[in-house]
Every structure is written in C-alpha cells, then in structure tokens.
Amino acid sequence: MSEQTTQLRTQRTVTRLLLVAVAMFAFGFALVPMYQVICEITGFNGFVSGNAAQAPVSAGSNTDRTVTVEFVATVNESRPWTFRPRQTRMEVKPGELYTAYFYAENMRDRDTVSQIVPSVAPGTAGRHFHKTECFCFTEQAFEGGQGREMPVTFYVDPALPERTTTLTLSYTLFDLGDGDVPEFDENAARLHSSAR
C-alpha cells in the first residue's frame, strides 16, 4: 500500500469521525426539545400546560370519589421573595371547579417581574390536572415590597386513574429581574393545550 493511499484512507476516516461527532452533538442538542414535546403530550414528569383549560362539564363529576390536591411553592435560587400557598391541601371531587390561593411578595425595594412555573406529581397525572385560570399563564410584575394573593382555578379530570388518590401541584417562582430563566416553553404549551 502506498503512502498516498494511506493518507487518503486516513483523511476519509477523520472526515467520517468528524461527521459522527457533529451528528452526535446535534442529536444531543435536539434531545431537550424532543423531551419537552414528549412530556407535553404524555403529561410525563408532571408537565402541565401553560394555557387555560376549558371549564369541565358539570355532568362529568363523580360525587363518590375525592382526590387530595397538595400545594407546594418554592422560590428559585432562594431569591428574596415570600411565596407560599394559603392552604397546603384540599379535598376535591373530579370534574368540579375549585380555587386555591397563593401569596407572593417581592421583598426587595425595587420593581421586578416574576414567572411562576407549575408542575404536577405524580408525573403521569399532569394531563389530568386542568387550570382554567392561573397566575402562571403570564409574567407577574411586582413593585418593590409589593405582595398579593394569586388564585388558581382548576379541576381534576374524572379520567384520572382510580389508583391516584393524591396530586401535588407545585409552583416555582423565577425572578426574571435577576436573570432567572424558567424551563418553560410557552409555544409548546400552547400546542399541547390546543391538541386536547
């Protein structure tokens, strides 16, 4: 085998390896949006839509069954906020509308904007939890030192599997004024809610 043939084969091998490396990088980069789409479609990992759901039909209520909904609130990166649910749990009947209240207060002396991102546990129950009104649908502007009550109106789909007796609605507050970037894709959420 001549030296020229060896060099040609080496160049081809290097080119192929570079193409494989670029393809692997592109695939890894594409995994995040693909994962989000899968979570939105299946409700996996507690994803709940960022858009309003239609109100339930009252005939869909199952009066014999109750589900416990627990409420949790956290602040990203321990920012100077107060954020908590007014009640930590509520017994609800699937198919009926309920309203829960959260309290948020900007503890700083300057104005800022927050985005509050929801999730539901167990993860597979996310597609059975529907919000008709929620402070999480839009960014929330707060003046320095301002606090306020924020309602979320929701219902649990009667199609929730019988084995699921407790749901946890968790919110994380992100301070956009401090550069927090919530992991929430509004466009994907709109697609998810319109697909219902």
Disulfide bonds with the S-S distance in Angstrom:
Cys134-Cys136 2.49
